[in-house]
Amino acid sequence: MENTAQDINPLERRLDISVPLDALNAAIDERLRRMSRSVKISGFRPGKAPLSIMRQQYGAKAYGDALEEAVKTAFGKIVTERQLNVAGYPRIEPKPDQEANDKTLEFSAVFEVFPEFVPGDLSSARIERPVLEVTDVEVDKTIAILRRQRVRYTPTERGAARDDRVVIDFCGRRNGEPFEGGSAEDFHFVLDGKVMLPDFEAAVEGMKAGESKTFDLVFPQDYPAQHMAGETASFELTVKEVMAPTLPEVDAEFARTLGVKDGDIAKMRAEVEGNLRREVKKRIESRLKEQALEALLDANPIPLPQTLIDVEIRKMMENARHNLETRGVDNKQFQVRTEWFAERARRRVALSLVFDEVIKIGDLRARPEQVRALIEEAAETYETPQEMVKSMYANARALADMESAATESNVIAWTLERAQVTEKPVAFEELMGVSPA
């Protein structure tokens, strides 16, 4: 077999392969002889059917298998000899311009290789490290959030006010005609600016149960439903119920709802503080990670094998289809499109290639003690931490996830050591993504 290789683009290669027909025919005959030992041919005992009969019935299969094996062997040999780092699988094509002869068959293997690069300089990358000290103030704010999450609503005779929950009927008309999405009955929502337009909520505020009114509303120009953007509609509104919020007291019963069985307030605060510190640490690390990843991508604008991008897109599409199925969405009615995932797939492939190179040159594979520390930290949130530690070590998938997380942390730390990192105080509400109200 004669093999040649030539570059097509920075990552794509074309490998020309010549397969001698005499060697191929010998391989075909050998396959037919092996097949004759197990297949049943009418009139012949196993292994006794002539090759001519075997060729008639199984020649096409033997030819295809033998040719595939010959091309695969030739491809593997040249890849090994030239130390090519192949990305994905080759595309085998018969050469259209080969001259007919009785000695060889010629093919082309088109494939991509992984890019070769040295990780770029990170000294100019600027990264901000969020800083937040957890004090009694932050603990109080967290407890306030937990109280709001457990709010109860009770009917009231007064007019609707901010943070009340109301039940309404409404019907909107544009130019005297009802429009899509403009009407509802027994519609529940809280007057907090999260569901309805501000002008709609303003019309509801002050109304008591049983009252009705008509008002005009101008939809904003950037309203998501484009058919109503910038339009004026007239609404008929009836308030059917107004319910005032009641927050739970910070007492033993409240502590028990948070998992403190004996209702001890001090113990509850200690647990809230511990959970808060873990969450703050997690969010700070997440922000550092995102900035570090962007710095790595900016410093390493490498070409990407399209083969790997296509594989990643297929994985993401399959995950999306599975998620839709679990939600009861018919995939035949809602088609998942390739272009939705292309950019994210490119980013994932780029990060994977950069990570692999950084891990290699920095010897950043996870060490056993790092994995142990992550497992013990994760187990702290369970009632029996030691049992959870044992369980995670016995779970191969969970252990692999922890090893991957530890390796990723090493890459992030390696990046931060080489970048310009400055500390920046951050407000509790901003870091936690909650309203200051």
ROVEX-596707 format. One record per residue (C-alpha): x, y, z. Coordinates in steps of 0.001 Angstrom, whole numbers, padded with zeros to 6 digits, always signed. Example, Ala and Ser with C-alpha at 12.3 -4.5 7.8 and 13.67 -1.06 7.14 Angstrom:
BEGIN
+012300-004500+007800
+013670-001060+007140
//
This chain:
BEGIN
+000000+000000+000000
+001303+003447-000896
+000149+006349+001231
+000577+010079+000861
-000779+012998+002894
-001378+016627+002049
-002761+019635+003926
-006130+021061+002848
-006525+023725+005536
-004798+024369+008886
-006527+021380+010520
-007895+019275+007671
-005765+016591+006049
-006234+014327+003032
-004498+010970+003148
-004267+009069-000161
-004326+005286+000257
-003613+002617-002358
-004866-000890-001603
-003219-003723-003667
-005916-005887-005228
-003985-009150-004723
-003792-008510-000955
-007458-007480-000908
-008559-010610-002816
-006568-012803-000436
-008278-011119+002521
-011686-011663+000872
-010986-015367+000345
-009837-015738+003945
-013044-014113+005207
-015170-016360+003011
-013367-019448+004326
-013984-018335+007910
-017610-017583+007173
-018146-020998+005564
-017431-022663+008922
-020491-021128+010532
-023023-020307+007778
-025414-022899+006421
-025274-023565+002675
-027880-025980+001339
-026278-029220+000196
-022945-028703+001974
-021632-029485+005429
-020218-026518+007448
-016822-025533+006067
-017177-027621+002883
-018944-025158+000562
-016733-024155-002418
-015438-020576-002481
-017332-019988-005737
-020628-020692-003949
-019615-018560-000975
-018737-015693-003341
-022185-015863-004912
-023979-015548-001591
-021575-013658+000660
-019060-012082-001705
-020429-008544-001362
-020267-008632+002433
-016788-010172+002475
-015581-007560-000029
-016992-004665+002009
-015578-005952+005297
-012158-006736+003840
-011920-003360+002094
-012966-001512+005237
-010363-003366+007278
-007620-002748+004657
-008334+000990+004524
-008567+001187+008316
-005242-000608+008717
-003533+001592+006146
-004954+004727+007733
-003904+003681+011233
-000389+002833+010057
+000281+006202+008429
-001271+008065+011377
+001051+006211+013748
+004120+006692+011553
+003540+010426+011194
+002269+010869+014757
-000891+012611+013592
-003283+013602+016389
-006569+012820+014638
-009740+014583+015771
-012838+012497+015139
-013283+009918+012388
-011960+010107+008804
-014210+010386+005779
-013211+007754+003220
-013766+008674-000435
-012916+006696-003623
-010619+008743-005825
-012731+009932-008770
-009757+010473-011076
-007997+007143-010594
-007181+005191-013741
-008724+001764-014095
-006186-000982-013444
-006077-004483-012090
-003473-003851-009385
-004727-001252-006892
-007746+000588-005521
-007155+004166-004481
-008964+006136-001771
-008696+009401+000103
-009153+009701+003859
-010191+013234+004777
-009876+014102+008456
-008963+016825+010913
-006170+016989+013458
-006043+018707+016817
-004446+022167+016710
-000910+022450+018017
-000315+025546+020120
+001433+026914+023180
-000961+028556+025675
-000949+032308+025211
+000302+035008+027561
-002173+035963+030294
-000199+038791+031877
-002455+041485+030408
-005723+039787+031376
-007644+041738+034035
-009818+039842+036488
-011847+041224+039393
-012198+039122+042524
-015503+039914+044320
-015088+040493+048051
-017936+040093+050544
-017539+039568+054284
-020370+037594+055850
-021470+039338+059064
-024632+039430+061179
-026019+041955+058685
-025809+039459+055807
-027268+036729+058019
-030215+039009+058888
-030763+039759+055195
-030752+036051+054397
-033265+035330+057158
-035447+038129+055748
-035318+036420+052341
-036248+033100+053937
-039207+034782+055652
-040407+036271+052356
-040180+032826+050756
-042589+031554+053414
-045071+034428+053218
-048765+033706+053739
-051651+035721+052344
-054899+036469+054174
-057974+038264+052790
-058297+041952+053650
-061046+044531+053155
-058685+047429+052489
-057542+048568+049081
-054792+046659+047313
-051264+047785+048174
-047703+046930+047239
-046839+043247+047886
-050507+042250+048216
-051779+039270+046262
-054875+039925+044168
-057348+037868+042153
-058814+039729+039172
-060823+039406+035984
-059784+041654+033114
-060553+042163+029456
-058472+044360+027159
-059577+045812+023857
-057655+047549+021095
-059777+049692+018793
-062802+048147+020484
-061784+044559+019710
-060338+041974+022146
-056735+040998+021394
-054729+037846+021990
-053483+037528+025576
-055489+040529+026734
-058118+038760+028859
-058188+036426+031869
-060455+035292+034688
-059446+034495+038283
-055942+035722+037501
-053618+035638+040553
-050536+037822+040903
-048582+039780+043497
-048228+043552+043214
-044438+043492+043106
-043610+044563+039541
-042583+041085+038419
-045646+039956+036453
-047733+042843+035147
-046777+046155+033556
-046248+049030+036056
-049237+050995+034710
-051466+047938+035048
-050400+047435+038674
-050917+051137+039353
-054514+050760+038186
-055070+047848+040580
-053524+049536+043624
-056134+051045+045933
-059003+048913+044638
-060986+046765+047069
-062523+043338+046508
-065696+043701+044457
-064704+046968+042770
-064449+047468+038998
-062957+050110+036733
-062015+050837+033136
-058656+052359+032248
-056377+052917+029263
-052876+051503+029062
-050094+052278+026566
-047865+049273+025933
-044114+050044+025850
-042302+050069+022514
-040161+047087+023569
-043107+044946+024684
-042350+041249+023896
-045672+040715+022067
-044843+042781+019001
-048466+043093+017864
-049107+045231+020994
-045818+047166+021192
-046566+050889+021379
-050325+050268+021136
-053029+051681+023408
-055605+049332+024912
-058682+049855+027096
-059070+047434+030020
-062130+046473+032005
-060933+045339+035437
-062703+043679+038373
-060908+042912+041627
-062331+039726+043158
-060022+039329+046158
-057251+041229+047939
-054909+039303+050232
-052341+040938+052506
-048935+039303+053104
-048045+037985+056554
-044419+037097+057214
-043622+034369+059760
-042065+035446+063044
-038471+034446+063694
-039340+031939+066409
-038926+028269+067221
-041559+027249+064667
-039750+029196+061944
-036451+027541+062943
-038078+024118+062641
-039212+024930+059092
-035514+025432+058291
-034617+021984+059590
-033606+022864+063162
-035573+020165+064956
-035364+021628+068474
-036289+025128+067270
-033167+026744+068744
-032840+030243+067228
-029095+030503+067858
-028529+027166+066182
-030702+028289+063278
-028630+031455+062805
-025414+029412+062927
-026712+027075+060220
-027901+029986+058089
-024477+031615+058438
-022670+028396+057491
-024870+027886+054442
-024472+031539+053495
-020685+031384+053696
-020682+028330+051432
-023006+030034+048971
-020962+033249+048948
-017793+031249+048346
-019499+029342+045552
-020720+032499+043825
-017355+034241+044100
-015631+031182+042654
-018201+031077+039855
-017501+034697+038896
-013755+034119+039001
-014196+031010+036884
-016180+032831+034190
-013600+035601+033982
-010741+033083+033890
-012399+031132+031097
-012841+034285+029042
-009207+035200+029651
-008084+031764+028443
-010223+032022+025319
-009014+035549+024542
-005379+034490+024947
-005773+031393+022752
-007614+032157+019482
-006976+028700+018040
-008555+027036+014981
-011165+024438+015950
-011817+021031+014349
-015308+021180+012838
-015647+017471+013547
-015512+018095+017288
-017929+021023+017014
-020422+018827+015138
-020136+016119+017805
-020769+018685+020551
-023765+020105+018694
-025266+016626+018394
-024824+016037+022129
-026468+019351+022987
-029343+018703+020590
-029963+015274+022084
-029972+016760+025592
-032412+019440+024454
-034729+016847+022904
-034583+014758+026069
-035416+017774+028224
-038371+018603+025980
-039627+015031+026188
-039469+015057+029997
-041607+018213+029923
-044160+016571+027651
-043245+018576+024523
-043668+016729+021236
-040391+016924+019304
-042305+016557+016040
-044120+019814+016716
-041107+021652+018180
-038003+021090+016081
-034619+021560+017747
-032352+023500+015378
-028616+023094+014908
-027920+026829+014774
-029191+027284+018328
-026170+025422+019658
-023375+026286+017220
-021781+029148+019195
-021993+027355+022537
-020541+024223+020951
-017589+026200+019555
-016952+027687+022999
-017041+024287+024684
-014657+022755+022153
-012254+025703+022426
-012241+025537+026226
-011728+021771+026158
-008685+022080+023871
-007176+024939+025879
-007828+023121+029148
-006127+019957+027894
-003023+021891+026860
-002848+023890+030092
-003334+020728+032182
-000516+019041+030273
+002070+021797+030502
+001181+022705+034099
+000765+019145+035398
-002596+020176+036803
-004366+016834+037139
-006347+016535+040369
-004436+015202+043345
-006088+012728+045758
-006048+015201+048639
-007825+017805+046502
-010553+015354+045570
-010900+014362+049223
-011296+017998+050265
-014045+018594+047683
-015911+015453+048716
-015754+016364+052398
-016937+019905+051644
-019905+018577+049671
-020724+016089+052444
-020934+018849+055079
-024495+019695+054022
-025765+016177+054880
-026833+014878+058278
-024270+012054+058167
-021205+013520+056398
-018951+010482+056846
-021537+008159+055335
-021864+010511+052387
-018075+010564+051925
-018036+006755+051754
-020956+006761+049344
-019266+009216+046967
-016026+007243+046931
-018051+004115+046089
-019812+005888+043207
-017504+005891+040174
-019421+008633+038389
-019577+010910+041447
-015862+010368+042053
-015050+011196+038418
-017104+014391+038689
-015151+015438+041762
-011832+014688+040054
-012939+016793+037076
-013982+019642+039400
-010628+019545+041198
-008729+019610+037894
-010831+022527+036708
-010053+024396+039942
-006351+023858+039288
-006696+025345+035796
-008570+028360+037165
-005933+028879+039868
-003168+028566+037239
-004913+031238+035166
-005414+033609+038100
-001717+033328+039021
-000786+034660+035588
-003445+037351+035216
-003848+040772+036852
-006304+040101+039675
-007741+042964+041721
-010221+042799+044579
-013568+044538+044270
-016070+044815+047164
-019526+043639+046128
-022903+044247+047753
-024745+041301+049250
-027811+041880+047074
-025757+042120+043888
-023751+038958+044554
-026765+036920+045622
-029022+038287+042892
-031810+039388+045241
-033876+042541+045578
-032781+044921+048365
-036456+045272+049335
//
